[in-house]
Amino acid sequence: MKAIGSGGEWWWNLPSLRRKPDPRRRGRRNPDPRGRRRGPPPEPLSSSSESIGQSRGWPMDFPFTQAVTAASLTLTGDTLAQVHRRIVDRRLRGPEPDSKGFLPDILMNHDWLRALRMASYGFILYGPGSHAWYQFLDQCMPKPTFVNLSTKVILNQIVLGPCVIGIIFAWNNLWSGKLSELPSKYQNDALPTLLFGFRFWIPVSIINFWMVPLSARVAFMSSCSIFWNFYLSSTMSK
């Protein structure tokens, strides 16, 4: 290594190749106590690397808590919808002499594939998606003003609402192997579902953005979504 270093010195000291000092850069060089001049101190790491360090974990970190909460609530909503449908069917059939088979009928005839479909939608799509959406709204409009509150509520209805309806319809038809029927499903059920959602989610969103603290908003909306999931699950089964 010394030989390479000495070779570099004689090549550098050739008069024809020696670089002339720039007088404009003299003021930016710091004198060395040993009589030599050294360049400016090395610059810190680039801002891109700092930003990577600050933002590490997202989007790699999966919001597991929100996903599990949403999956549990969508599963609960679907279970309530199936039980309600089965109770209505039993009443339409008239009174039965033996009512001991009511609970086994509910458990044995439960559509577990449909329940898994709804739970997977909540875990994979609704939970992480709603978590990211509410975080985005709070970062863009952190101040609790009337304008920000109204904007959040409006955006929640015209952006998140249609996205949820479109995704869950596609998710259901994909699992059922009925993607060819998806356009007619959108045409027949998407608008009524969206309009019904306005009546339910606008008051809920006002309470969420106005009275519920940021740390509890996802949990509050997920708890309220159990009724919405009940309606969606009933709509899916038509």
C-alpha positions in Angstrom: 0.0 0.0 0.0 2.9 2.4 0.7 4.3 1.8 -2.8 0.9 2.7 -4.2 0.8 5.8 -2.1 4.3 7.0 -3.0 3.5 6.4 -6.7 0.5 8.6 -6.3 2.7 11.3 -4.8 5.2 11.6 -7.7 2.3 11.5 -10.2 0.5 14.3 -8.3 3.7 16.5 -8.0 4.3 16.7 -11.7 4.2 20.4 -12.6 2.0 19.8 -15.7 -0.6 17.9 -13.7 -0.5 19.8 -10.4 -3.8 21.6 -9.8 -3.6 25.2 -9.1 -5.3 26.4 -5.9 -8.5 28.3 -6.4 -8.4 31.6 -4.5 -12.1 31.6 -4.1 -11.9 28.4 -2.0 -9.1 29.6 0.3 -11.5 31.1 2.8 -13.4 27.8 3.1 -10.3 25.8 4.0 -9.2 25.4 7.5 -5.4 25.6 8.3 -3.9 22.5 9.8 -1.6 23.0 12.8 1.1 21.0 11.1 1.4 23.5 8.3 -0.7 21.6 5.8 -4.1 22.6 4.5 -7.0 20.4 4.7 -10.4 20.6 3.0 -13.7 21.3 4.7 -15.1 18.8 7.1 -17.1 16.0 5.5 -20.7 16.8 4.9 -23.3 14.9 6.9 -25.5 12.2 5.5 -27.9 13.3 2.8 -31.4 14.3 3.8 -32.8 11.4 1.9 -31.0 8.9 4.2 -32.3 10.9 7.2 -35.8 10.8 5.9 -35.5 7.1 5.4 -34.4 6.7 8.9 -37.2 8.9 10.2 -39.9 7.1 8.1 -38.5 3.6 8.6 -41.2 1.1 9.4 -43.9 2.6 7.1 -45.3 1.3 4.9 -43.4 -1.9 6.0 -45.1 -1.9 9.4 -48.6 -3.5 9.1 -51.2 -2.0 11.4 -52.0 -5.3 13.0 -54.2 -4.0 15.8 -56.4 -2.1 13.5 -56.6 -5.1 11.1 -57.6 -7.5 13.8 -60.1 -5.1 15.2 -61.7 -4.6 11.8 -61.7 -8.3 11.1 -63.4 -9.1 14.4 -66.1 -6.5 13.8 -66.8 -7.5 10.2 -67.0 -11.1 11.3 -69.5 -10.0 14.1 -71.5 -8.0 11.6 -71.7 -10.9 9.2 -72.7 -13.3 12.0 -75.5 -11.0 13.1 -76.7 -10.8 9.5 -76.7 -14.5 9.1 -78.5 -15.2 12.4 -81.0 -12.5 11.7 -81.7 -14.0 8.2 -82.1 -17.5 9.7 -84.5 -16.2 12.4 -86.6 -14.5 9.8 -86.8 -17.6 7.7 -87.9 -19.7 10.7 -90.6 -17.3 11.5 -91.8 -17.3 7.9 -92.0 -21.1 8.0 -94.4 -20.8 10.9 -94.2 -22.2 14.5 -92.5 -25.5 14.9 -93.5 -28.0 17.5 -89.9 -28.7 18.7 -87.8 -25.6 19.3 -84.8 -27.5 20.6 -83.2 -27.4 17.1 -83.0 -23.6 17.0 -79.5 -23.2 18.3 -78.0 -26.2 16.4 -79.7 -24.9 13.3 -77.9 -21.6 13.7 -74.5 -23.1 14.3 -74.7 -26.0 11.8 -76.1 -24.0 8.9 -73.7 -21.0 9.4 -72.0 -20.0 6.1 -68.4 -20.1 7.4 -67.0 -19.3 3.9 -69.0 -16.1 3.8 -67.8 -15.3 7.3 -64.2 -15.9 6.3 -64.7 -13.7 3.3 -65.9 -10.8 5.4 -63.3 -11.2 8.1 -60.5 -11.3 5.5 -61.9 -8.1 3.9 -61.7 -6.4 7.3 -58.2 -7.7 8.1 -56.6 -7.1 4.7 -58.4 -4.1 3.3 -60.7 -2.2 5.6 -58.6 -2.1 8.8 -55.3 -1.0 7.3 -57.0 1.2 4.7 -59.2 3.1 7.2 -56.2 3.5 9.6 -54.1 5.1 6.8 -57.0 7.3 5.7 -57.7 8.8 9.2 -54.1 9.3 9.8 -53.8 11.1 6.5 -56.8 13.4 7.3 -55.4 14.3 10.7 -52.0 15.1 9.3 -53.4 17.3 6.6 -55.9 19.1 8.8 -54.7 18.8 12.4 -56.5 21.9 13.8 -60.0 21.2 15.2 -61.7 24.0 13.3 -65.2 24.0 11.8 -63.8 24.2 8.3 -61.5 21.2 8.9 -64.3 19.2 10.6 -66.6 19.8 7.7 -63.9 19.0 5.1 -63.1 15.7 6.8 -66.7 14.7 7.0 -67.3 15.5 3.3 -64.1 13.8 2.2 -65.1 10.8 4.3 -68.3 10.4 2.3 -67.3 11.2 -1.2 -63.9 9.5 -1.1 -63.8 6.7 1.5 -67.5 5.7 1.1 -67.4 4.9 -2.6 -64.0 3.2 -2.2 -65.3 0.9 0.6 -68.4 0.0 -1.4 -66.5 -0.6 -4.6 -63.9 -2.7 -2.9 -66.2 -4.9 -0.9 -68.4 -5.6 -3.8 -65.4 -6.7 -5.9 -64.0 -8.7 -3.0 -67.3 -10.5 -2.5 -67.7 -11.3 -6.2 -64.1 -12.4 -6.5 -64.5 -14.9 -3.7 -67.8 -16.1 -5.1 -66.4 -16.5 -8.6 -68.9 -14.0 -10.0 -66.7 -11.3 -11.4 -68.8 -11.2 -14.6 -71.8 -10.1 -12.5 -69.8 -7.2 -10.8 -71.0 -4.5 -13.3 -74.7 -5.3 -12.7 -74.0 -5.4 -8.9 -72.6 -1.9 -9.1 -75.5 -0.7 -11.1 -78.2 -2.2 -8.9 -76.8 -1.9 -5.4 -73.9 0.6 -5.3 -75.9 3.8 -5.3 -78.6 2.7 -2.8 -75.8 1.4 -0.5 -73.9 4.7 -0.7 -77.0 6.8 -0.1 -77.9 4.7 2.9 -74.4 5.1 4.1 -74.7 8.9 4.0 -77.5 8.8 6.5 -75.5 6.6 8.8 -71.9 7.7 8.5 -72.4 11.5 8.3 -73.6 11.7 12.0 -71.0 9.1 13.0 -68.2 11.0 11.3 -69.2 14.3 12.9 -69.0 12.7 16.3 -65.7 11.0 15.5 -63.9 14.1 14.2 -65.4 16.5 16.7 -65.6 14.6 20.1 -63.4 11.5 19.8 -59.6 12.0 20.4 -57.2 11.0 17.7 -55.9 7.9 19.5 -59.4 6.5 19.8 -60.9 7.4 16.4 -60.1 4.2 14.5 -61.5 2.1 17.4 -64.7 4.3 17.5 -65.3 4.1 13.8 -64.6 0.3 13.9 -67.1 -0.1 16.7 -69.8 1.8 14.8 -69.0 -0.1 11.6 -70.5 -3.3 13.1 -73.9 -1.9 12.2 -72.7 -0.9 8.8 -71.1 -4.3 8.3 -74.4 -5.9 9.2 -76.1 -3.9 6.4 -73.3 -4.6 4.0 -73.3 -8.3 4.7 -77.1 -8.4 4.2 -76.7 -6.6 0.9 -73.9 -9.0 -0.2 -76.1 -12.0 0.3 -78.8 -10.8 -2.0 
